């Protein structure tokens, strides 16, 4: 395994990064990044495609007023895809806006991002500049990171509670949700954000025709909450999920 190195981000800060080749290296890699466990972990997956400006504004507030503050209060780590786009960008910006210090770890295929001192491959994405750490995994296609997101979360949690939050999302998000459910991790879909989050919510209500969504819901680990719901309710729900107290949304409202 290579040694950790620093990445200078576009905001003038630096983030710690490490390349890994096998899931078996993750425990050692987290230690080298000084990411200590066990601790609660929040996984953020999905996107922000085809959303109205009003819903995007509400979604940004969700990150600033709920997700980032909860992570900070609980001393949780947050894991996402790490690029400067969509919900990953919102997570990084929310962390910066509230001056949070929780570890924000981006897990991304090494073949899809520009790194220092190397000729970038074609069609690379920028890394989100407010992330504190990056785990660079093998691969040159989006979606290669899906099982790694779940594995990194499992290693970081090390027995502590963890939850995946799905916002919007497309085909890759289906894979993200599936991998987290395989790890026996609860998934909270934010309804009203469109695309797969709404499809999964419809499946919970028995209304969806999407076969894969039905199979994922059958795990019993999927819950949903509406984007227009009170932020206090969503905050309490995520806190309970990250505290391993098995309360459902119906018990909170």
Secondary structure in CASP SS format (residue, H / E / C, confidence):
PFRMAT SS
TARGET T0000
AUTHOR 0000-0000-0000
METHOD secondary structure of the structure
MODEL  1
X C 1.00
X C 1.00
X C 1.00
X C 1.00
X E 1.00
X E 1.00
X E 1.00
X E 1.00
X C 1.00
X C 1.00
X C 1.00
X C 1.00
X C 1.00
X E 1.00
X E 1.00
X E 1.00
X E 1.00
X E 1.00
X E 1.00
X C 1.00
X C 1.00
X C 1.00
X H 1.00
X H 1.00
X H 1.00
X H 1.00
X H 1.00
X H 1.00
X H 1.00
X H 1.00
X H 1.00
X H 1.00
X C 1.00
X C 1.00
X C 1.00
X C 1.00
X C 1.00
X C 1.00
X C 1.00
X C 1.00
X E 1.00
X E 1.00
X E 1.00
X E 1.00
X E 1.00
X E 1.00
X C 1.00
X C 1.00
X C 1.00
X C 1.00
X C 1.00
X C 1.00
X H 1.00
X H 1.00
X H 1.00
X H 1.00
X H 1.00
X H 1.00
X H 1.00
X H 1.00
X H 1.00
X H 1.00
X H 1.00
X H 1.00
X H 1.00
X H 1.00
X H 1.00
X H 1.00
X H 1.00
X H 1.00
X H 1.00
X H 1.00
X H 1.00
X H 1.00
X C 1.00
X C 1.00
X E 1.00
X E 1.00
X E 1.00
X E 1.00
X C 1.00
X C 1.00
X E 1.00
X C 1.00
X C 1.00
X H 1.00
X H 1.00
X H 1.00
X H 1.00
X H 1.00
X H 1.00
X H 1.00
X H 1.00
X H 1.00
X H 1.00
X H 1.00
X H 1.00
X C 1.00
X C 1.00
X C 1.00
X C 1.00
X C 1.00
X C 1.00
X E 1.00
X E 1.00
X E 1.00
X E 1.00
X E 1.00
X E 1.00
X H 1.00
X H 1.00
X H 1.00
X E 1.00
X C 1.00
X C 1.00
X C 1.00
X C 1.00
X C 1.00
X C 1.00
X C 1.00
X C 1.00
X C 1.00
X C 1.00
X C 1.00
X E 1.00
X C 1.00
X E 1.00
X C 1.00
X C 1.00
X C 1.00
X C 1.00
X C 1.00
X E 1.00
X E 1.00
X E 1.00
X E 1.00
X E 1.00
X C 1.00
X C 1.00
X C 1.00
X C 1.00
X C 1.00
X C 1.00
X C 1.00
X C 1.00
X H 1.00
X H 1.00
X H 1.00
X H 1.00
X H 1.00
X H 1.00
X H 1.00
X H 1.00
X H 1.00
X H 1.00
X H 1.00
X H 1.00
X C 1.00
X C 1.00
X C 1.00
X C 1.00
X E 1.00
X E 1.00
X E 1.00
X E 1.00
X E 1.00
X E 1.00
X C 1.00
X C 1.00
X C 1.00
X H 1.00
X H 1.00
X H 1.00
X H 1.00
X H 1.00
X H 1.00
X H 1.00
X H 1.00
X H 1.00
X H 1.00
X H 1.00
X H 1.00
X C 1.00
X C 1.00
X C 1.00
X E 1.00
X E 1.00
X E 1.00
X E 1.00
X E 1.00
X E 1.00
X C 1.00
X C 1.00
X C 1.00
X H 1.00
X H 1.00
X H 1.00
X H 1.00
X H 1.00
X H 1.00
X H 1.00
X H 1.00
X H 1.00
X H 1.00
X C 1.00
X C 1.00
X C 1.00
X C 1.00
X C 1.00
X C 1.00
X H 1.00
X H 1.00
X H 1.00
X H 1.00
X H 1.00
X H 1.00
X H 1.00
X C 1.00
X C 1.00
X C 1.00
X C 1.00
X E 1.00
X E 1.00
X E 1.00
X E 1.00
X E 1.00
X C 1.00
X C 1.00
X C 1.00
X C 1.00
X H 1.00
X H 1.00
X H 1.00
X H 1.00
X H 1.00
X H 1.00
X H 1.00
X H 1.00
X H 1.00
X H 1.00
X H 1.00
X C 1.00
X C 1.00
X C 1.00
X C 1.00
X C 1.00
X C 1.00
X C 1.00
X H 1.00
X H 1.00
X H 1.00
X H 1.00
X C 1.00
END
